[in-house]
């Protein structure tokens, strides 16, 4: 097993989970339905008002994923 394969198998235990990981499927579905929208246009807070995040968090999350 290569180093990269071992990393993928074990994951990264030092990587902290992100607040938006729970909403990833919803975000992906939104972007598939509205491919020309920007990350800032994802109305995550309207659908999930209990979520405490800023617009920049959504933008960063979409760029990373």
N, CA, C and O atoms as a Maestro MAE file, in Angstrom:
{
 s_m_m2io_version
 :::
 2.0.0
}

f_m_ct {
 s_m_title
 :::
 protein
 m_atom[260] {
  # First column is atom index #
  i_m_mmod_type
  r_m_x_coord
  r_m_y_coord
  r_m_z_coord
  i_m_residue_number
  s_m_chain_name
  s_m_pdb_residue_name
  s_m_pdb_atom_name
  i_m_atomic_number
  :::
  1 25 0.849 -1.171 0.000 1 A "UNK " " N  " 7
  2 3 0.000 0.000 0.000 1 A "UNK " " CA " 6
  3 2 0.899 1.240 0.000 1 A "UNK " " C  " 6
  4 15 1.843 1.344 0.783 1 A "UNK " " O  " 8
  5 25 0.583 2.166 -0.891 2 A "UNK " " N  " 7
  6 3 1.365 3.400 -0.955 2 A "UNK " " CA " 6
  7 2 0.965 4.338 0.190 2 A "UNK " " C  " 6
  8 15 -0.036 4.119 0.872 2 A "UNK " " O  " 8
  9 25 1.764 5.374 0.378 3 A "UNK " " N  " 7
  10 3 1.466 6.352 1.423 3 A "UNK " " CA " 6
  11 2 0.118 7.021 1.160 3 A "UNK " " C  " 6
  12 15 -0.678 7.209 2.080 3 A "UNK " " O  " 8
  13 25 -0.132 7.377 -0.096 4 A "UNK " " N  " 7
  14 3 -1.393 8.033 -0.453 4 A "UNK " " CA " 6
  15 2 -2.578 7.095 -0.205 4 A "UNK " " C  " 6
  16 15 -3.612 7.523 0.307 4 A "UNK " " O  " 8
  17 25 -2.430 5.826 -0.566 5 A "UNK " " N  " 7
  18 3 -3.497 4.852 -0.324 5 A "UNK " " CA " 6
  19 2 -3.762 4.693 1.169 5 A "UNK " " C  " 6
  20 15 -4.910 4.578 1.596 5 A "UNK " " O  " 8
  21 25 -2.692 4.687 1.957 6 A "UNK " " N  " 7
  22 3 -2.846 4.571 3.406 6 A "UNK " " CA " 6
  23 2 -3.564 5.787 3.972 6 A "UNK " " C  " 6
  24 15 -4.406 5.653 4.860 6 A "UNK " " O  " 8
  25 25 -3.237 6.971 3.465 7 A "UNK " " N  " 7
  26 3 -3.914 8.190 3.907 7 A "UNK " " CA " 6
  27 2 -5.404 8.132 3.603 7 A "UNK " " C  " 6
  28 15 -6.233 8.467 4.448 7 A "UNK " " O  " 8
  29 25 -5.732 7.707 2.398 8 A "UNK " " N  " 7
  30 3 -7.138 7.612 2.010 8 A "UNK " " CA " 6
  31 2 -7.865 6.571 2.863 8 A "UNK " " C  " 6
  32 15 -9.012 6.782 3.257 8 A "UNK " " O  " 8
  33 25 -7.210 5.466 3.144 9 A "UNK " " N  " 7
  34 3 -7.816 4.400 3.940 9 A "UNK " " CA " 6
  35 2 -8.059 4.857 5.374 9 A "UNK " " C  " 6
  36 15 -9.128 4.618 5.936 9 A "UNK " " O  " 8
  37 25 -7.074 5.508 5.956 10 A "UNK " " N  " 7
  38 3 -7.176 5.921 7.355 10 A "UNK " " CA " 6
  39 2 -7.862 7.260 7.544 10 A "UNK " " C  " 6
  40 15 -8.318 7.582 8.641 10 A "UNK " " O  " 8
  41 25 -7.934 8.031 6.487 11 A "UNK " " N  " 7
  42 3 -8.471 9.376 6.623 11 A "UNK " " CA " 6
  43 2 -7.433 10.259 7.294 11 A "UNK " " C  " 6
  44 15 -6.292 9.845 7.500 11 A "UNK " " O  " 8
  45 25 -7.823 11.440 7.622 12 A "UNK " " N  " 7
  46 3 -6.910 12.361 8.285 12 A "UNK " " CA " 6
  47 2 -7.450 12.646 9.677 12 A "UNK " " C  " 6
  48 15 -8.350 13.472 9.827 12 A "UNK " " O  " 8
  49 25 -6.923 11.985 10.691 13 A "UNK " " N  " 7
  50 3 -7.459 12.164 12.042 13 A "UNK " " CA " 6
  51 2 -7.248 13.576 12.579 13 A "UNK " " C  " 6
  52 15 -7.904 13.973 13.542 13 A "UNK " " O  " 8
  53 25 -6.346 14.337 11.973 14 A "UNK " " N  " 7
  54 3 -6.102 15.696 12.431 14 A "UNK " " CA " 6
  55 2 -7.041 16.711 11.785 14 A "UNK " " C  " 6
  56 15 -7.148 17.849 12.241 14 A "UNK " " O  " 8
  57 25 -7.712 16.292 10.729 15 A "UNK " " N  " 7
  58 3 -8.620 17.202 10.042 15 A "UNK " " CA " 6
  59 2 -9.904 17.336 10.841 15 A "UNK " " C  " 6
  60 15 -10.593 16.350 11.101 15 A "UNK " " O  " 8
  61 25 -10.212 18.532 11.216 16 A "UNK " " N  " 7
  62 3 -11.383 18.796 12.029 16 A "UNK " " CA " 6
  63 2 -12.620 18.840 11.122 16 A "UNK " " C  " 6
  64 15 -12.561 19.409 10.032 16 A "UNK " " O  " 8
  65 25 -13.725 18.252 11.556 17 A "UNK " " N  " 7
  66 3 -14.943 18.298 10.736 17 A "UNK " " CA " 6
  67 2 -15.420 19.744 10.578 17 A "UNK " " C  " 6
  68 15 -15.264 20.567 11.480 17 A "UNK " " O  " 8
  69 25 -15.988 20.025 9.442 18 A "UNK " " N  " 7
  70 3 -16.472 21.367 9.155 18 A "UNK " " CA " 6
  71 2 -17.953 21.477 9.491 18 A "UNK " " C  " 6
  72 15 -18.687 20.491 9.428 18 A "UNK " " O  " 8
  73 25 -18.382 22.672 9.845 19 A "UNK " " N  " 7
  74 3 -19.781 22.904 10.203 19 A "UNK " " CA " 6
  75 2 -20.735 22.499 9.086 19 A "UNK " " C  " 6
  76 15 -21.843 22.033 9.349 19 A "UNK " " O  " 8
  77 25 -20.312 22.673 7.865 20 A "UNK " " N  " 7
  78 3 -21.208 22.417 6.739 20 A "UNK " " CA " 6
  79 2 -21.163 20.984 6.232 20 A "UNK " " C  " 6
  80 15 -21.892 20.651 5.297 20 A "UNK " " O  " 8
  81 25 -20.339 20.129 6.810 21 A "UNK " " N  " 7
  82 3 -20.284 18.732 6.374 21 A "UNK " " CA " 6
  83 2 -21.657 18.056 6.456 21 A "UNK " " C  " 6
  84 15 -21.985 17.217 5.617 21 A "UNK " " O  " 8
  85 25 -22.438 18.410 7.440 22 A "UNK " " N  " 7
  86 3 -23.778 17.825 7.593 22 A "UNK " " CA " 6
  87 2 -24.723 18.248 6.474 22 A "UNK " " C  " 6
  88 15 -25.725 17.580 6.218 22 A "UNK " " O  " 8
  89 25 -24.410 19.343 5.814 23 A "UNK " " N  " 7
  90 3 -25.271 19.894 4.769 23 A "UNK " " CA " 6
  91 2 -24.687 19.709 3.377 23 A "UNK " " C  " 6
  92 15 -25.192 20.268 2.403 23 A "UNK " " O  " 8
  93 25 -23.630 18.928 3.289 24 A "UNK " " N  " 7
  94 3 -22.923 18.770 2.013 24 A "UNK " " CA " 6
  95 2 -23.834 18.275 0.898 24 A "UNK " " C  " 6
  96 15 -23.813 18.825 -0.203 24 A "UNK " " O  " 8
  97 25 -24.626 17.251 1.162 25 A "UNK " " N  " 7
  98 3 -25.510 16.706 0.124 25 A "UNK " " CA " 6
  99 2 -26.502 17.760 -0.359 25 A "UNK " " C  " 6
  100 15 -26.789 17.852 -1.552 25 A "UNK " " O  " 8
  101 25 -27.021 18.552 0.573 26 A "UNK " " N  " 7
  102 3 -27.965 19.607 0.218 26 A "UNK " " CA " 6
  103 2 -27.284 20.650 -0.656 26 A "UNK " " C  " 6
  104 15 -27.859 21.095 -1.649 26 A "UNK " " O  " 8
  105 25 -26.071 21.043 -0.299 27 A "UNK " " N  " 7
  106 3 -25.316 22.048 -1.059 27 A "UNK " " CA " 6
  107 2 -25.016 21.532 -2.464 27 A "UNK " " C  " 6
  108 15 -25.173 22.258 -3.446 27 A "UNK " " O  " 8
  109 25 -24.584 20.282 -2.552 28 A "UNK " " N  " 7
  110 3 -24.282 19.692 -3.865 28 A "UNK " " CA " 6
  111 2 -25.538 19.649 -4.729 28 A "UNK " " C  " 6
  112 15 -25.491 19.980 -5.914 28 A "UNK " " O  " 8
  113 25 -26.662 19.242 -4.137 29 A "UNK " " N  " 7
  114 3 -27.923 19.190 -4.892 29 A "UNK " " CA " 6
  115 2 -28.319 20.573 -5.384 29 A "UNK " " C  " 6
  116 15 -28.775 20.728 -6.517 29 A "UNK " " O  " 8
  117 25 -28.142 21.583 -4.528 30 A "UNK " " N  " 7
  118 3 -28.470 22.961 -4.912 30 A "UNK " " CA " 6
  119 2 -27.610 23.393 -6.097 30 A "UNK " " C  " 6
  120 15 -28.120 23.959 -7.064 30 A "UNK " " O  " 8
  121 25 -26.311 23.126 -6.022 31 A "UNK " " N  " 7
  122 3 -25.412 23.542 -7.098 31 A "UNK " " CA " 6
  123 2 -25.665 22.768 -8.391 31 A "UNK " " C  " 6
  124 15 -25.453 23.295 -9.483 31 A "UNK " " O  " 8
  125 25 -26.118 21.517 -8.270 32 A "UNK " " N  " 7
  126 3 -26.457 20.763 -9.478 32 A "UNK " " CA " 6
  127 2 -27.712 21.326 -10.131 32 A "UNK " " C  " 6
  128 15 -27.816 21.370 -11.357 32 A "UNK " " O  " 8
  129 25 -28.665 21.755 -9.307 33 A "UNK " " N  " 7
  130 3 -29.908 22.315 -9.840 33 A "UNK " " CA " 6
  131 2 -29.701 23.731 -10.380 33 A "UNK " " C  " 6
  132 15 -30.316 24.118 -11.373 33 A "UNK " " O  " 8
  133 25 -28.834 24.499 -9.722 34 A "UNK " " N  " 7
  134 3 -28.569 25.886 -10.111 34 A "UNK " " CA " 6
  135 2 -27.067 26.073 -10.342 34 A "UNK " " C  " 6
  136 15 -26.399 26.727 -9.540 34 A "UNK " " O  " 8
  137 25 -26.529 25.508 -11.425 35 A "UNK " " N  " 7
  138 3 -25.068 25.502 -11.625 35 A "UNK " " CA " 6
  139 2 -24.447 26.883 -11.830 35 A "UNK " " C  " 6
  140 15 -23.239 27.040 -11.652 35 A "UNK " " O  " 8
  141 25 -25.230 27.869 -12.193 36 A "UNK " " N  " 7
  142 3 -24.667 29.198 -12.441 36 A "UNK " " CA " 6
  143 2 -24.742 30.102 -11.214 36 A "UNK " " C  " 6
  144 15 -24.360 31.270 -11.279 36 A "UNK " " O  " 8
  145 25 -25.226 29.572 -10.113 37 A "UNK " " N  " 7
  146 3 -25.299 30.392 -8.902 37 A "UNK " " CA " 6
  147 2 -23.942 30.396 -8.205 37 A "UNK " " C  " 6
  148 15 -23.162 29.451 -8.321 37 A "UNK " " O  " 8
  149 25 -23.682 31.469 -7.489 38 A "UNK " " N  " 7
  150 3 -22.440 31.542 -6.736 38 A "UNK " " CA " 6
  151 2 -22.670 30.932 -5.354 38 A "UNK " " C  " 6
  152 15 -23.807 30.692 -4.949 38 A "UNK " " O  " 8
  153 25 -21.591 30.691 -4.652 39 A "UNK " " N  " 7
  154 3 -21.705 30.125 -3.311 39 A "UNK " " CA " 6
  155 2 -22.502 31.048 -2.400 39 A "UNK " " C  " 6
  156 15 -23.237 30.583 -1.528 39 A "UNK " " O  " 8
  157 25 -22.359 32.345 -2.598 40 A "UNK " " N  " 7
  158 3 -23.078 33.304 -1.768 40 A "UNK " " CA " 6
  159 2 -24.580 33.243 -1.999 40 A "UNK " " C  " 6
  160 15 -25.353 33.706 -1.159 40 A "UNK " " O  " 8
  161 25 -25.003 32.681 -3.121 41 A "UNK " " N  " 7
  162 3 -26.419 32.610 -3.436 41 A "UNK " " CA " 6
  163 2 -27.088 31.356 -2.877 41 A "UNK " " C  " 6
  164 15 -28.296 31.178 -3.035 41 A "UNK " " O  " 8
  165 25 -26.337 30.513 -2.243 42 A "UNK " " N  " 7
  166 3 -26.927 29.313 -1.662 42 A "UNK " " CA " 6
  167 2 -27.700 29.735 -0.425 42 A "UNK " " C  " 6
  168 15 -27.112 30.234 0.535 42 A "UNK " " O  " 8
  169 25 -28.961 29.547 -0.440 43 A "UNK " " N  " 7
  170 3 -29.831 30.027 0.631 43 A "UNK " " CA " 6
  171 2 -29.918 29.010 1.752 43 A "UNK " " C  " 6
  172 15 -31.007 28.615 2.167 43 A "UNK " " O  " 8
  173 25 -28.802 28.606 2.218 44 A "UNK " " N  " 7
  174 3 -28.710 27.593 3.264 44 A "UNK " " CA " 6
  175 2 -29.395 28.049 4.549 44 A "UNK " " C  " 6
  176 15 -30.076 27.262 5.206 44 A "UNK " " O  " 8
  177 25 -29.219 29.301 4.902 45 A "UNK " " N  " 7
  178 3 -29.781 29.796 6.152 45 A "UNK " " CA " 6
  179 2 -31.304 29.898 6.110 45 A "UNK " " C  " 6
  180 15 -31.955 29.812 7.151 45 A "UNK " " O  " 8
  181 25 -31.871 30.076 4.942 46 A "UNK " " N  " 7
  182 3 -33.331 30.113 4.844 46 A "UNK " " CA " 6
  183 2 -33.921 28.733 5.099 46 A "UNK " " C  " 6
  184 15 -34.994 28.612 5.689 46 A "UNK " " O  " 8
  185 25 -33.231 27.708 4.662 47 A "UNK " " N  " 7
  186 3 -33.721 26.338 4.839 47 A "UNK " " CA " 6
  187 2 -33.317 25.755 6.183 47 A "UNK " " C  " 6
  188 15 -33.969 24.842 6.689 47 A "UNK " " O  " 8
  189 25 -32.251 26.274 6.758 48 A "UNK " " N  " 7
  190 3 -31.724 25.775 8.031 48 A "UNK " " CA " 6
  191 2 -31.425 26.969 8.947 48 A "UNK " " C  " 6
  192 15 -30.261 27.302 9.168 48 A "UNK " " O  " 8
  193 25 -32.472 27.615 9.480 49 A "UNK " " N  " 7
  194 3 -32.264 28.844 10.264 49 A "UNK " " CA " 6
  195 2 -31.481 28.644 11.561 49 A "UNK " " C  " 6
  196 15 -30.976 29.612 12.131 49 A "UNK " " O  " 8
  197 25 -31.376 27.424 12.024 50 A "UNK " " N  " 7
  198 3 -30.636 27.141 13.261 50 A "UNK " " CA " 6
  199 2 -29.123 27.135 13.047 50 A "UNK " " C  " 6
  200 15 -28.359 27.128 14.012 50 A "UNK " " O  " 8
  201 25 -28.699 27.137 11.811 51 A "UNK " " N  " 7
  202 3 -27.281 27.084 11.474 51 A "UNK " " CA " 6
  203 2 -26.649 28.451 11.682 51 A "UNK " " C  " 6
  204 15 -27.120 29.446 11.130 51 A "UNK " " O  " 8
  205 25 -25.592 28.506 12.468 52 A "UNK " " N  " 7
  206 3 -24.916 29.767 12.761 52 A "UNK " " CA " 6
  207 2 -23.601 29.852 11.993 52 A "UNK " " C  " 6
  208 15 -22.553 29.430 12.482 52 A "UNK " " O  " 8
  209 25 -23.673 30.402 10.786 53 A "UNK " " N  " 7
  210 3 -22.492 30.560 9.939 53 A "UNK " " CA " 6
  211 2 -22.594 31.888 9.197 53 A "UNK " " C  " 6
  212 15 -23.667 32.485 9.111 53 A "UNK " " O  " 8
  213 25 -21.484 32.330 8.673 54 A "UNK " " N  " 7
  214 3 -21.459 33.531 7.845 54 A "UNK " " CA " 6
  215 2 -21.389 33.157 6.377 54 A "UNK " " C  " 6
  216 15 -21.133 32.007 6.022 54 A "UNK " " O  " 8
  217 25 -21.620 34.141 5.538 55 A "UNK " " N  " 7
  218 3 -21.592 33.926 4.093 55 A "UNK " " CA " 6
  219 2 -20.223 33.436 3.629 55 A "UNK " " C  " 6
  220 15 -20.128 32.603 2.728 55 A "UNK " " O  " 8
  221 25 -19.171 33.954 4.247 56 A "UNK " " N  " 7
  222 3 -17.812 33.551 3.878 56 A "UNK " " CA " 6
  223 2 -17.554 32.076 4.148 56 A "UNK " " C  " 6
  224 15 -16.791 31.433 3.428 56 A "UNK " " O  " 8
  225 25 -18.183 31.547 5.175 57 A "UNK " " N  " 7
  226 3 -18.032 30.128 5.500 57 A "UNK " " CA " 6
  227 2 -18.577 29.268 4.369 57 A "UNK " " C  " 6
  228 15 -17.961 28.275 3.981 57 A "UNK " " O  " 8
  229 25 -19.729 29.653 3.844 58 A "UNK " " N  " 7
  230 3 -20.334 28.906 2.732 58 A "UNK " " CA " 6
  231 2 -19.437 28.998 1.502 58 A "UNK " " C  " 6
  232 15 -19.189 27.994 0.834 58 A "UNK " " O  " 8
  233 25 -18.955 30.199 1.206 59 A "UNK " " N  " 7
  234 3 -18.084 30.377 0.034 59 A "UNK " " CA " 6
  235 2 -16.829 29.510 0.138 59 A "UNK " " C  " 6
  236 15 -16.452 28.837 -0.822 59 A "UNK " " O  " 8
  237 25 -16.192 29.529 1.294 60 A "UNK " " N  " 7
  238 3 -14.985 28.733 1.504 60 A "UNK " " CA " 6
  239 2 -15.265 27.254 1.379 60 A "UNK " " C  " 6
  240 15 -14.488 26.520 0.770 60 A "UNK " " O  " 8
  241 25 -16.367 26.813 1.949 61 A "UNK " " N  " 7
  242 3 -16.720 25.396 1.921 61 A "UNK " " CA " 6
  243 2 -16.941 24.917 0.482 61 A "UNK " " C  " 6
  244 15 -16.469 23.848 0.095 61 A "UNK " " O  " 8
  245 25 -17.662 25.717 -0.300 62 A "UNK " " N  " 7
  246 3 -17.928 25.345 -1.691 62 A "UNK " " CA " 6
  247 2 -16.628 25.294 -2.490 62 A "UNK " " C  " 6
  248 15 -16.444 24.397 -3.313 62 A "UNK " " O  " 8
  249 25 -15.737 26.236 -2.257 63 A "UNK " " N  " 7
  250 3 -14.452 26.240 -2.974 63 A "UNK " " CA " 6
  251 2 -13.611 25.017 -2.633 63 A "UNK " " C  " 6
  252 15 -12.972 24.438 -3.511 63 A "UNK " " O  " 8
  253 25 -13.608 24.618 -1.359 64 A "UNK " " N  " 7
  254 3 -12.795 23.479 -0.916 64 A "UNK " " CA " 6
  255 2 -13.365 22.150 -1.391 64 A "UNK " " C  " 6
  256 15 -12.618 21.197 -1.612 64 A "UNK " " O  " 8
  257 25 -14.671 22.082 -1.550 65 A "UNK " " N  " 7
  258 3 -15.317 20.825 -1.895 65 A "UNK " " CA " 6
  259 2 -15.795 20.896 -3.323 65 A "UNK " " C  " 6
  260 15 -16.375 19.936 -3.829 65 A "UNK " " O  " 8
  :::
 }
 m_bond[259] {
  # First column is bond index #
  i_m_from
  i_m_to
  i_m_order
  :::
  1 1 2 1
  2 2 3 1
  3 3 4 2
  4 3 5 1
  5 5 6 1
  6 6 7 1
  7 7 8 2
  8 7 9 1
  9 9 10 1
  10 10 11 1
  11 11 12 2
  12 11 13 1
  13 13 14 1
  14 14 15 1
  15 15 16 2
  16 15 17 1
  17 17 18 1
  18 18 19 1
  19 19 20 2
  20 19 21 1
  21 21 22 1
  22 22 23 1
  23 23 24 2
  24 23 25 1
  25 25 26 1
  26 26 27 1
  27 27 28 2
  28 27 29 1
  29 29 30 1
  30 30 31 1
  31 31 32 2
  32 31 33 1
  33 33 34 1
  34 34 35 1
  35 35 36 2
  36 35 37 1
  37 37 38 1
  38 38 39 1
  39 39 40 2
  40 39 41 1
  41 41 42 1
  42 42 43 1
  43 43 44 2
  44 43 45 1
  45 45 46 1
  46 46 47 1
  47 47 48 2
  48 47 49 1
  49 49 50 1
  50 50 51 1
  51 51 52 2
  52 51 53 1
  53 53 54 1
  54 54 55 1
  55 55 56 2
  56 55 57 1
  57 57 58 1
  58 58 59 1
  59 59 60 2
  60 59 61 1
  61 61 62 1
  62 62 63 1
  63 63 64 2
  64 63 65 1
  65 65 66 1
  66 66 67 1
  67 67 68 2
  68 67 69 1
  69 69 70 1
  70 70 71 1
  71 71 72 2
  72 71 73 1
  73 73 74 1
  74 74 75 1
  75 75 76 2
  76 75 77 1
  77 77 78 1
  78 78 79 1
  79 79 80 2
  80 79 81 1
  81 81 82 1
  82 82 83 1
  83 83 84 2
  84 83 85 1
  85 85 86 1
  86 86 87 1
  87 87 88 2
  88 87 89 1
  89 89 90 1
  90 90 91 1
  91 91 92 2
  92 91 93 1
  93 93 94 1
  94 94 95 1
  95 95 96 2
  96 95 97 1
  97 97 98 1
  98 98 99 1
  99 99 100 2
  100 99 101 1
  101 101 102 1
  102 102 103 1
  103 103 104 2
  104 103 105 1
  105 105 106 1
  106 106 107 1
  107 107 108 2
  108 107 109 1
  109 109 110 1
  110 110 111 1
  111 111 112 2
  112 111 113 1
  113 113 114 1
  114 114 115 1
  115 115 116 2
  116 115 117 1
  117 117 118 1
  118 118 119 1
  119 119 120 2
  120 119 121 1
  121 121 122 1
  122 122 123 1
  123 123 124 2
  124 123 125 1
  125 125 126 1
  126 126 127 1
  127 127 128 2
  128 127 129 1
  129 129 130 1
  130 130 131 1
  131 131 132 2
  132 131 133 1
  133 133 134 1
  134 134 135 1
  135 135 136 2
  136 135 137 1
  137 137 138 1
  138 138 139 1
  139 139 140 2
  140 139 141 1
  141 141 142 1
  142 142 143 1
  143 143 144 2
  144 143 145 1
  145 145 146 1
  146 146 147 1
  147 147 148 2
  148 147 149 1
  149 149 150 1
  150 150 151 1
  151 151 152 2
  152 151 153 1
  153 153 154 1
  154 154 155 1
  155 155 156 2
  156 155 157 1
  157 157 158 1
  158 158 159 1
  159 159 160 2
  160 159 161 1
  161 161 162 1
  162 162 163 1
  163 163 164 2
  164 163 165 1
  165 165 166 1
  166 166 167 1
  167 167 168 2
  168 167 169 1
  169 169 170 1
  170 170 171 1
  171 171 172 2
  172 171 173 1
  173 173 174 1
  174 174 175 1
  175 175 176 2
  176 175 177 1
  177 177 178 1
  178 178 179 1
  179 179 180 2
  180 179 181 1
  181 181 182 1
  182 182 183 1
  183 183 184 2
  184 183 185 1
  185 185 186 1
  186 186 187 1
  187 187 188 2
  188 187 189 1
  189 189 190 1
  190 190 191 1
  191 191 192 2
  192 191 193 1
  193 193 194 1
  194 194 195 1
  195 195 196 2
  196 195 197 1
  197 197 198 1
  198 198 199 1
  199 199 200 2
  200 199 201 1
  201 201 202 1
  202 202 203 1
  203 203 204 2
  204 203 205 1
  205 205 206 1
  206 206 207 1
  207 207 208 2
  208 207 209 1
  209 209 210 1
  210 210 211 1
  211 211 212 2
  212 211 213 1
  213 213 214 1
  214 214 215 1
  215 215 216 2
  216 215 217 1
  217 217 218 1
  218 218 219 1
  219 219 220 2
  220 219 221 1
  221 221 222 1
  222 222 223 1
  223 223 224 2
  224 223 225 1
  225 225 226 1
  226 226 227 1
  227 227 228 2
  228 227 229 1
  229 229 230 1
  230 230 231 1
  231 231 232 2
  232 231 233 1
  233 233 234 1
  234 234 235 1
  235 235 236 2
  236 235 237 1
  237 237 238 1
  238 238 239 1
  239 239 240 2
  240 239 241 1
  241 241 242 1
  242 242 243 1
  243 243 244 2
  244 243 245 1
  245 245 246 1
  246 246 247 1
  247 247 248 2
  248 247 249 1
  249 249 250 1
  250 250 251 1
  251 251 252 2
  252 251 253 1
  253 253 254 1
  254 254 255 1
  255 255 256 2
  256 255 257 1
  257 257 258 1
  258 258 259 1
  259 259 260 2
  :::
 }
}
